[in-house]
Amino acid sequence: MIVDSSDIFRIGLKAILHADDSDTEIYEATTYKEFEDNSFHNNIDVLVINQTLIQDFERLPGAEIVVVAENPDLFILTSSFLHGAKCYLLKSSTSTLFKAAVKLSEPDFFIDPSLQAWAARNLRCSCL
């Protein structure tokens, strides 16, 4: 399921993911409420959700979670990691990165490579 308020992002990501596996059903939601309403009716394996729409990590389903951001947020990145999300990506990430993120099977947390130096610098500062 893709949860993002941008039609262009949802349609584009859906096309990218369908290019590899057109048999997979991909649900969409534009708001957190719409996501909640649909998540009870659909079996969700992977959830791609915009960080601005996350209201409570505890209420997200047991799906593998990919958090996407237009602008990185250290608190959301840290919360994503602590609540078992599989990765944190920028919305501007490449299609290859999105495809890989959705298929990740490792229990590790993956951070968009363009954010790794930013994350390390900010995490170090917040720990001092």
Beta strands, then each sheet from edge to edge (+ up, - down):
strand 1: 2-3
strand 2: 28-29
strand 3: 46-50
strand 4: 64-69
strand 5: 87-90
strand 6: 110-111
sheet 1: 2+ 1+ 3+ 4+ 5+ 6+
end
